[in-house]
Amino acid sequence: MKAQVWLALGALWMTSATVANGQAVTGDAEAGATKAAVCAACHGVDGNAIDPQYPNLAGQHERYTARHLALFKSGQRDNAVMTAFVVALNDQDMADLGAYFANQPIKPQLADEAFAAKGESLYRGGRAELPACAACHGMAGLGNPGAMYPSIANQHAQYTADMLRRFRDGTIYGDADDAHANIMAQVSKGLTDQEIEALASYIQGLSPAQP
């Protein structure tokens, strides 16, 4: 299975830009700043959420944020609160929001030292049947915007752990035959609860500046 996962990962490097009606959509960060006002209650004014159940959006890649807003709007990512917020957004709005949050600095957080060694080992090296997280998200957790791998550095551990459990249980966001929608369900299904907690804590403490 690990070989199949790596083949899928390799193929995703060629993922094209987010498009709407066949045309690439470029976000306007200044326009996004105004539109982001309604996001502040959960995600913070600058995209750094205070409540750890909500994800930080600061520093996230523009196209990744726009893609997931579109998934909420289409119902392919199910969340009643988010659906209510995005129902009136068009493709340009989503790109503008993505551009705004992409330009906001990430606020550093700390990892739990009790999980540090285990989390680092899994993140950087993986194990049998589990590719290293760094293969897609990078050693510093900044992801790859071209391949649509998200930045995860300094993400709240509570949010990351919740997402990993959902992926492990088979949750996908997007079409069932979309490699992006399936990849996390594939790589996380063998994770134990302890490994999830260790990874989530390590990711929370990842510094974008570290090698």
N, C-alpha and C positions, 0 to 999 in steps of 0.2 A: 504493500500500500504506500510505503514511503516513496518508492520510485515513482508511482503514479502521481502523488502529490507534487513532487518536484517537477514533473513534466507539466503539470497544470500551472505551477508557479512560473515556469519559464515562458509558457505561452502568454501569460498575462502581461509580460513586459511590453507587448506590442499593442496594448489597449489604446484605442484612440481617444481623443478629447471628447468631453461631453458636448453633445450637439442637440439642437432643437430644430425640428422641421428641416433637417438636413444641413443646417448652418451652425457653425461654432458660435457660442454665446460667450462674450467676454464681460466679466463683471466690473462694476464701477464701485470702488470702495467708498467713495464719498456719498454716493446715493445709498449704498448699503448701510451707512452709519445711521441715517434717518430711519430706514426700514427696520433696523435692528432694535429699535426702542421697545417693541413688544416682546422681544426675546429676553430682555434684561431680568425679568422677574425670576426666571429659572436659570438662565445661563450667565447672568452677570452683564453689566453694562459693556464690559470689554471682552466678554466671552469666557471669563474665568468664573465658573459657577461657585457660589458659596456653599450650597447644599450638595454634598457628595453623591447624592442619588442622580443628579443631573450631570451630563458630560460638559467638560470644558470644550469650548469651540475655538478659543484663541489659538492661533497658529495652525489651524487645520487648513488643508489644501482647498482652494476655491472650488474645484470641480467635484471633490469628494463631498463637501457640504451641499453643493447644489444637487448632486445626484441623490443624496438621501432625503433632501427636502422633496424632491420629485417622487421618491418612493413613498413617503408619507402621504403625499397628495393622491397618488394612484391607489393607495391601500395595500401596496406590496410590503410596506413596513407599517405594522398596525400599532397605532397609539392614538387614542381618542383626543388627547390634549393637542398633540402636534397636528393631527388632521384638521382640527378646528382652526389652527393658526395658518396653515399653508393652503387651505382650500381656495383662497382668493389670489394666491401668488402665481405669477406667470414665470416663464423661463428666465426672463431678464431679472426679475425680482430675486429669484433664487441665486443667480450668478452674482448679483450685487451683494447679497448677504454673504455669500461665500467669500467674495473679495474682501469685504470688510473684516470678517473674522480672521481671514488669513493674514491680515496685516496687524493683528493685535498680538502683543508679546505674551508668551506663556509665563505664568507665575510659578516659580519652582515650589515643589513640595518634597516632603521627606518620606522615605520608605521605612518600614518597620525592620529594624536590624535583625530581628528574629527570623525573618524570611529572606534576608539578603543573599546568603550563599545559594540556597535552593533556587530562588527566583532568578538569580544571575546565570546559574548553570543551565536552567531550562531556556531562558531567553536567548542566551548567546550560543549554546551548543545543542539544544534539544535533547532528544534521547531516541531510542528505538521506536519507530512508528510515529515520531513527533518531530517535524522539522523545527529548526531554531526560529524563534520569532524574528530574530535579527535579519533573517534571509529576506524578508519582505519589508519589515519596518525599520531596518537599519540598526546599527549598534546604539545610536543615540535616540532611537525611537521616532525619528522624523519622517519615516515612511518614504514613499516615492510617488510624487504627484503625477508623473507620466503614466505609471502603471496603476494609478488610483489606489495605492496602498496608503492608508491614512497615517497621519502623525498620531502617535499615542503617548509621547513623552509627557510626563507630569499629569497624566489623566487620573482622575480620582479612582482610588483602589476599589471603592464600593461599586462604582459604575462599571469598571472593567470586569470585576468578578461577576457581577450580574450578567454582563454580556457574554462572558465566557461560558457561564452555566447555560445560558440560552442557546448558544451555538452548540455546546456539547449535547444538548437535548434535541438538536436537529433544526433549530430555527434558522431560516434563511431570509434574506432581504433582497427580493428581486425574483426574476424568473427562475424556475427550477433548473433550466438548462444553461443558466448564466454562471460561468466559472467564478465570477466575483461573488455571486450570491451563495455559492456552495463551498468555497474554499475554507472558510472558518469552521463550518460544520464538519468538514473532513478532518482538519488538523486538530480540532479540540475534543473530538469525541472520546479520546482515551484519557483525558485529563482527570485526575482525582480532585476532590474538593481541596485537599491540602496543596496540590500543585497550582490550582487556580488562585488560591489565596496568596501563595508565594509569588506567582507571576504578577498578579494585580498590584501587590505591594512594591515589587521591584520596578514596575512600569511607572508607578506614581512618583518614585524617586529618581527616574531617569532625567539626567540633565541634557538639554539639547546641545550643550557645548562639549560633552564628553566624547572621546574617540570611539 
